[in-house]
Amino acid sequence: MVHTDESLQFPRDFEGFGEEGFDPKWPNGARIAVSFVLNYEEGGERNVLDGDPFSEPYLWEKGASGGHKEGRHVNGEQDFEYGSRVASWRILRLFKEFGWCFTTYAVAYALKRNPKYAKALVREGHEVACHGLRWLDIWDYSLEEEKEYIKENIQILKEVSGETPVGVYYGRGTPNTRAIFPEVWKSVGAEFLWSSECYNDDVPYWLDLPWEKDLPEEKREGMLMIPYNYDCNDGKFHMSPGFGSSVAETYENYLKNTFDCLYREGGKIMNIPMHTRIIGKPGRSEALRKFMQYIASKPGIWVTTRRDIAKHMKSEFPYKPNGAWQTSSG
C-alpha cells in the first residue's frame, strides 16, 4: 500500500505561466534547447536471476505478448542485452558524429553491469543522471526505504562512472519521491541541480519546497524542474497508441513536427527520450539520424544536457521564493 506523507506534497498548478509565458533566454540567443535523453535500463529490469518472480514484460520487441514467464524468458533477456551490447555503442557513435551530448537516465544496477560504457559516457561529455537503483516500481516503499534506495542509486553511479549525478528522473516512484530528492542528495554531501519528475510544461521552472516555507528567504533553495515528456518517447514503438513497432518514419515525422512548433514559438525545450534497446535498432537509429540532420541545418539551436540547462537557469534565473525568480535575468 502506498504511503503518502502530506508534508511532502506539492499543490497542483493549472495556470503555469499563463498567456504571457516564460522565456528562459537560452545562451547565444538560441531559439530552442534540444535535450536528448538516453534511458539506460538494460540489466536493471526484472529477471528471475536477480530474484524477481518473472522476466520483464515491458518495453521490448514482443511487448505484452512476452515476459511474465514463471522461469527465465531468454528471448526477453536477450532483447535487453542487445541494448547494452550493441545499441548503446551505436548511439554513442551517432552522437559523436554530430558532436552533441545527451543526458543518460541511468539505472544504477544496469550501468554497473556495463562499466566500460559508463566510463565512455563521461569521456564523451554525456551526463549521467539517476533513474533508479533498479528499473522497478517502488510504489509500496516506506519513506525511509525510499531514501535509502535513492542514496544507493547515487553512490553506485558515482562509483561506476566516476562522476556524481546532479539530476534525477525516476518516473516509477511514490507520491513522495520528487519532494525528497534534495534532502537525499544533501545527506550524501552532493550537489543537486535538477529533477525531471514533471511533464506539465515546455520550459524549466522552480518549485518552492514545502518544508522550506518557515526558513528565511535567503536560506531557501527551491528545486529546479526540467519537464520531460512521453509523446516523443521511443517507448511508444512498444505502446498503444504509439509509433508502430516498425514504422520509423512515423517517429521521425512526429519529432520534426514537434521541433517545428517549438522552434517557431521560441524559448522552449524539446525532449527526445530514447532507450538503447529501442532506438538503437538499425532501422530506428537511421530515423533518429535523419531527424538529427534536419535540426542540425537550422540556425539558433542549442543541443545540450539537462545539467547545462540547470546551470543556465541557476545563472540567469536563480531561485527566489513565490515565483519572484521569474523577474531575474542577466
Salt bridges, closest charged atoms under 4 A:
GLU41 OE2 - HIS131 NE2 2.95
GLU41 OE2 - HIS275 NE2 3.70
GLU41 OE1 - ARG277 NH2 2.93
GLU42 OE2 - ARG277 NH1 2.88
ASP50 OD1 - ARG113 NH2 2.80
ASP52 OD2 - ARG134 NH2 2.63
GLU56 OE2 - ARG46 NH2 2.89
GLU61 OE2 - HIS238 NE2 3.74
GLU61 OE2 - LYS281 NZ 2.85
GLU61 OE2 - ARG284 NH1 2.87
GLU77 OE1 - ARG72 NH2 2.74
ASP79 OD1 - LYS281 NZ 2.84
GLU97 OE2 - ARG289 NH2 2.68
GLU124 OE2 - LYS96 NZ 3.79
GLU124 OE2 - ARG123 NE 2.88
ASP137 OD1 - ARG172 NE 3.15
GLU144 OE2 - LYS147 NZ 3.65
GLU148 OE2 - LYS151 NZ 3.44
GLU163 OE1 - ARG307 NH1 3.45
GLU183 OE2 - LYS147 NZ 2.93
GLU191 OE2 - LYS314 NZ 3.79
GLU221 OE2 - LYS186 NZ 3.36
ASP234 OD1 - HIS275 ND1 2.61
GLU252 OE2 - LYS256 NZ 2.80
GLU265 OE1 - LYS268 NZ 2.58
